[in-house]
């Protein structure tokens, strides 16, 4: 992380280990970095750390803020530059900024439970059958899981996924296979034939 080294002797503080955001420097005991020296103002300057690096801003100090012996009101800092707050001398050792982004792992949902007849049961409400599936995350849902948005003035309601808020479609039940023409024709011919055989057997 960004750091400034204190070159002036006699101070307890030997380095400024900067944190992300605003770091206040001055004689103020509640400052982020307290420099107890008469040439340093109560709130002397701010060192602002962001993804752009380290930015120094003078807070209207009495004895001024200097970078490489040049009086500044604001400046971007770079490694090996000399910084002076009043009579306190510092050196910019590093302006590296480390921004850690936590890794968010999403739990993989368990598949819906299946009964012996092939019916899917909701994993949140095991007593309810699955009736909807999200068009985005493909989650299987029962009616109790859904967020239902009813439109003013009538019209079909919208069924929304509780996980990603996308639209859910109703799962269509499988229809029984349709009978083809040949099977229907065979039955039509077979029925009179069975009737004739039955009548013939009675005569005997």
Buried (B, 14 or more C-beta within 10 A) or exposed (E): EBBBBBBBEEBEBEEBEBEBEBBBBBBBEEBBBBBEBEBBBEBBBBBBBEEEBBBBBBBEBEBBBBBEEEEBEEBEBEEEBBBBBBEBBBBBBBBEBEEEEEEEEEEEEEEBEEEEEEEBBBBBBEEBBBBBBBEEBEBBBBBEBBEEEEEEEEEEEEBBBEBBEEBBEEBEEEEEEEEEEEEEEEEEEEEEEEEEEEEEEEEE
